[in-house]
Amino acid sequence: MKKGQIFSLDFLISMVVIMAAVGLLIQATEFNTYNMKEERMYNEMRNVAKIAANLIVSSNETTCSDGLGGHLMNCVDTGADFTKITGFLTDSGYKYNIDQLTLAGESILGNEDFVEIKRKAFMDDLIGSTVDLGVRVWKA
């Protein structure tokens, strides 16, 4: 090293390599953080859709009456009041669409990311004929 020289060529090359390594580390961390956030949002939507589908086929307010004061699981009464389920969805910040019911909800616009959960159920106590009840949920 000569007198008055501040940086050597070796020092400059090593700093470039170190900065490149730090940049790659930051980029990999950002990528992993983004993927974890997306997975968490998807899991939350899936759980909300599962809860809504389970409520539809098992709640006393939406299932068919058996005539003895009880209710039939997986038998959906299409004339029932679905406001508890739809209220749960809208209050939690989600939009929804429920297939096979007169209560259609909203339609998916554009390229919305959604989760669909299907349940087999009887409609209006029709013995022998099942339908696939699809519950689609997406973030409002």
Stockholm file with secondary structure:
# STOCKHOLM 1.0

chainA/1-140         MKKGQIFSLDFLISMVVIMAAVGLLIQATEFNTYNMKEERMYNEMRNVAKIAANLIVSSNETTCSDGLGGHLMNCVDTGADFTKITGFLTDSGYKYNIDQLTLAGESILGNEDFVEIKRKAFMDDLIGSTVDLGVRVWKA
#=GR chainA/1-140 SS CCTTCCCCHHHHHHHHHHHHHHHHHHHHHHHHHHHHHHHHHHHHHHHHHHHHHHHHHHCTTTEEECSSSCEEEEEECTTSCCHHHHHHHHHTTEEEEETTSSCCBCCCCTTCCEEEEEEEEEETTCTTCEEEEEEEEEEC
#=GC SS_cons         CCTTCCCCHHHHHHHHHHHHHHHHHHHHHHHHHHHHHHHHHHHHHHHHHHHHHHHHHHCTTTEEECSSSCEEEEEECTTSCCHHHHHHHHHTTEEEEETTSSCCBCCCCTTCCEEEEEEEEEETTCTTCEEEEEEEEEEC
//
